[in-house]
Amino acid sequence: MDLKEKLQSIEKEAEKLFKDVDDLDRLEELRIEFLGKKGRITDVLRQMGKIPAEERPVIGLIANQLKAKLNELIQLKMNELEELIREKRLAEEKIDITLPGAGPEIGHYHPLTQIINEVKDVFIGLGFTIAEGPEIETEYNNFEALNVPEHHPARDLQDTFYIDDKYLLRTHTSPVQIRTLARQKPPIRVIAPGRVYRSDELDASHSPVFHQVEGLVIDKDISFSDLKGTIELFVKAIYGENRSLRFRPSYFPFTEPSAEVDISCIVCGGKGCRLCSHTGWLEVMGSGMVHPNVLEMAGLDTRVYSGFAFGMGWDRVAMLKYGIDDIRLFFENDRRFLHQF
Ligand code: PHE
């Protein structure tokens, strides 16, 4: 094979190899193989000494043309490969702007807060204001001033968390009645929502911490019919217009007469079911006319003033309204539960 043929066969081989290259590294390898200092074309040129002098310029020319051609092929291939890489990268980095975004999560009120806000709205609409008292109370406000005698079972260590002889965790919101009477002259119309504590065993319907809302109305000429009218209006606002209610005689040391308020069962409407223990009624609050002893201890003239009070647990209100069967859910803060409200 003479040198001209050699160059021609190099050309054919190179054309074929360059056509199939599909990455830049391989292209560089081939460039070195054919055009490098020790490459195949140089190799042919080194053999020029062996051929007659007059043939050398022709071979030189062919070799240079081949070099130029291969350089051009390499350049074209390089552009082609770079373009491919760029396209591939663009495809990979493409952002799908039609995907819905991950918006910020909006929080909401705890179901117990939602309920107490509803309760507050009803009473504010009736001209009540909101009163507050501390969760650590004196024994005097929690019991004594509420006409709970010294040996009354409610004072029992089993029910009450005592801090010392004088202080305890309030067992109901009724001490806010005493604080209100001490601070304010009649007419008085307040409700007092808050946390209360009893040393109950934790189960589906009992929690050592739960929530009550107290109501207190004191004025001239307040009678039991005011109590009934107010509570009826409240019950219908919260549980619906068609809810019936009844007042059942009861006993509390700080009211006389006293009444337990029942509403027709939320589940069966009065026919009788498991929730209402087949009575058709659910107990929702305690109430009564403020006991004269309480008014007198607060320094009010019972010939002029009278009033009524009521108190209810609103954990239970929320449970009944939302159909929740376990009070512990309110305190566990499991987001799967809270998200439902
Ligand atoms: N404090 C009573 C209780 O905890 C409820 C109540 C309040 C009853 C006001 C009558 C008047 O059960």
Boltz pocket constraint, residues with backbone or C-beta under 6 A from the ligand:
constraints:
  - pocket:
      binder: B
      contacts: [[A, 171], [A, 172], [A, 173], [A, 174], [A, 214], [A, 215], [A, 252], [A, 255], [A, 286], [A, 287], [A, 288], [A, 309], [A, 310], [A, 311], [A, 312]]
      max_distance: 6.0
